[in-house]
Amino acid sequence: MAERLKKLSPKKREGVVRSIEAMFQFSGGIESAEVEKIIATLQKQTFFSMAPEGRVSYAQA
């Protein structure tokens, strides 16, 4: 999932949420609580950081 997000590189939180939801649309969808868990996990792994206003900054590889 991280690789696909890196390729898409949405710049705002809403874009990240939509991208994650799109990845699961053909397997029955995903609940918003699960999306939040995924975002929290990716932030904990320092894949990206999210500013309070919703801007997304990706870690340099």
Summary of the structure (lengths in Angstrom):
residues: 61
radius of gyration: 11.0
end to end distance: 16.2
largest distance: 33.1
contacts: 143
relative contact order: 0.21
helix: 56%
strand: 13%
